[in-house]
Amino acid sequence: MTDESKDIDEHSGVETTGHSWDGIKELNNPLPRWWLFVWYMSIAWAIVYMILMPAIPALPGLGTNTKGLRGHSDRVEVAKAVSELKTARDAQSIVLLDAGLEKIETDRTLQQFALAMGESAFGDNCATCHGAGGRGAIGYPALADDVWLWDGSLDGIEYTIRHGIRHDTDDGTRFSAMPA
């Protein structure tokens, strides 16, 4: 192309790409240097990361991701952390099972652990019927008020949780739909 064939925008004096949309011509300006620097650094970082860390999942023939030169695995780290947490919880659970209600009320650390475990157990076993926070639902009583169908004392609540309500193999159960 010669200089005479280049299309120059009359307002800015910049060469155009030749593309036009609704009478607006696209200018052929170079990208800013800072933007190019960031772009090239991002590419370099991605390449280094792919070499060092597990990166490309499910490569054909491998059936798994690339391992990386560091040998790092988040799955191994998470499994290790979960194992350590389970070991710590098992030790606290033994103490909790051996403790009476009075000891749990007086020992602050044991009480916090019991509340955390109870919240988890409530969410897994009770919240489906009694609602989050024990608000109750249609056909299921609220547990967050002072009105109890059964004994609302600590011993009564423990009895209800251990035996359930309407359990065929336990003669100590009450008649309702709650399992042990």
C-alpha positions in Angstrom: 0.0 0.0 0.0 1.2 3.5 -0.7 0.7 6.5 1.4 -1.9 7.8 -1.0 -4.1 4.7 -0.5 -4.3 5.0 3.3 -7.5 6.2 4.7 -6.9 9.1 7.1 -9.6 10.3 9.5 -10.1 14.0 8.7 -10.9 15.0 12.4 -8.1 13.3 14.2 -5.5 12.8 11.4 -5.1 9.1 12.4 -5.1 6.3 9.9 -8.2 4.1 9.9 -8.6 0.4 9.6 -11.0 0.7 6.8 -13.9 -0.5 8.9 -16.9 1.8 9.1 -20.2 1.4 11.0 -23.0 4.0 10.8 -20.6 6.5 9.3 -18.1 6.1 12.2 -14.6 5.0 11.1 -12.4 2.7 13.3 -9.1 4.4 14.0 -5.9 2.3 13.8 -4.4 3.5 17.2 -1.8 1.3 18.8 -2.7 -0.2 22.2 -1.3 1.6 25.3 2.1 0.3 26.4 1.0 -0.3 30.0 -1.8 -2.4 28.7 0.5 -4.5 26.5 2.9 -4.9 29.4 0.2 -6.2 31.6 -1.1 -8.5 28.9 2.4 -10.0 28.2 3.1 -10.4 31.9 -0.3 -12.2 32.4 0.7 -14.6 29.6 4.1 -15.2 31.2 2.5 -15.7 34.6 0.0 -18.2 33.2 2.8 -20.3 31.6 4.9 -20.4 34.7 1.9 -21.3 36.8 0.9 -24.1 34.4 4.5 -25.5 34.7 4.7 -25.3 38.6 1.1 -26.1 39.7 -1.5 -28.7 38.7 -3.2 -27.0 35.8 -4.7 -28.7 32.8 -7.6 -31.0 33.9 -8.3 -34.3 32.2 -5.7 -34.4 29.5 -6.5 -37.1 26.9 -4.7 -40.3 27.8 -3.8 -39.2 31.3 -7.3 -39.3 32.8 -6.2 -36.7 35.3 -4.7 -33.2 35.5 -1.1 -32.2 35.0 0.7 -32.6 38.4 3.1 -29.6 38.1 6.7 -29.4 39.2 5.9 -28.5 42.8 3.8 -31.6 43.3 1.2 -29.6 45.1 -2.3 -31.0 45.5 -5.2 -29.2 47.1 -7.1 -32.4 47.5 -4.2 -33.8 49.6 -4.1 -30.6 51.7 -7.9 -30.6 52.3 -7.9 -34.3 53.2 -5.1 -33.7 55.7 -6.9 -30.7 57.2 -10.1 -32.7 57.5 -8.3 -35.6 59.1 -6.7 -33.3 61.7 -10.1 -31.7 62.4 -11.7 -35.1 62.8 -9.0 -36.2 65.2 -9.4 -33.0 67.3 -13.2 -33.4 67.2 -13.0 -37.1 68.2 -11.0 -36.2 71.3 -13.5 -33.5 72.2 -16.4 -35.8 71.5 -15.2 -38.4 73.9 -15.0 -35.8 76.6 -18.5 -34.5 75.7 -20.0 -38.0 75.8 -18.5 -38.6 79.2 -19.7 -35.3 80.6 -23.0 -34.7 82.3 -25.3 -31.8 81.6 -24.1 -29.9 84.7 -20.4 -30.2 83.6 -21.3 -28.9 80.1 -23.0 -25.9 81.6 -20.0 -25.0 83.8 -17.1 -25.7 81.3 -17.1 -22.9 78.7 -14.9 -24.7 76.2 -17.0 -27.9 76.4 -20.2 -25.8 76.2 -19.0 -24.1 73.0 -18.1 -27.5 71.5 -21.5 -29.0 72.5 -23.3 -26.0 71.0 -21.4 -26.3 67.7 -22.0 -30.0 67.5 -25.6 -29.6 68.5 -26.2 -27.0 65.8 -24.7 -29.3 63.2 -26.8 -32.3 64.4 -29.9 -30.1 64.5 -29.3 -29.0 61.0 -28.8 -32.5 59.8 -31.6 -34.2 61.7 -34.2 -31.8 63.0 -34.3 -28.6 60.8 -36.1 -30.4 58.0 -39.3 -30.7 60.1 -38.8 -28.1 62.8 -37.4 -25.4 60.6 -34.1 -23.4 60.8 -33.7 -22.2 64.4 -36.5 -24.4 65.6 -39.3 -22.1 64.5 -41.6 -25.0 63.7 -43.6 -25.7 60.5 -47.1 -26.9 59.7 -47.6 -30.1 61.7 -44.3 -29.8 63.5 -44.0 -27.9 66.8 -41.7 -24.9 67.4 -38.7 -25.7 69.6 -37.7 -22.1 70.2 -40.5 -21.1 72.6 -41.5 -22.0 76.1 -44.4 -24.3 75.2 -43.3 -27.9 75.1 -45.5 -30.9 74.1 -43.2 -33.2 76.1 -40.9 -32.4 79.0 -38.9 -29.2 78.3 -36.3 -29.7 81.0 -32.7 -30.7 80.1 -33.3 -34.2 81.2 -36.6 -34.4 79.2 -35.1 -33.0 76.1 -32.2 -35.5 76.4 -34.8 -38.3 76.8 -36.7 -37.2 73.8 -33.6 -37.0 71.6 -32.3 -40.3 72.7 -35.5 -42.3 72.4 -37.3 -40.3 69.8 -41.0 -40.3 69.3 -42.9 -43.4 67.9 -39.9 -45.8 67.6 -41.1 -49.4 67.2 -38.2 -51.1 68.9 -37.9 -48.7 71.9 -40.6 -49.0 74.5 -39.6 -45.7 76.1 -40.7 -43.7 73.0 -43.8 -41.4 72.8 -46.5 -41.4 70.1 -45.6 -38.9 67.4 -43.7 -38.9 64.1 -40.3 -38.0 65.4 -37.6 -40.7 65.0 -34.8 -41.2 67.5 
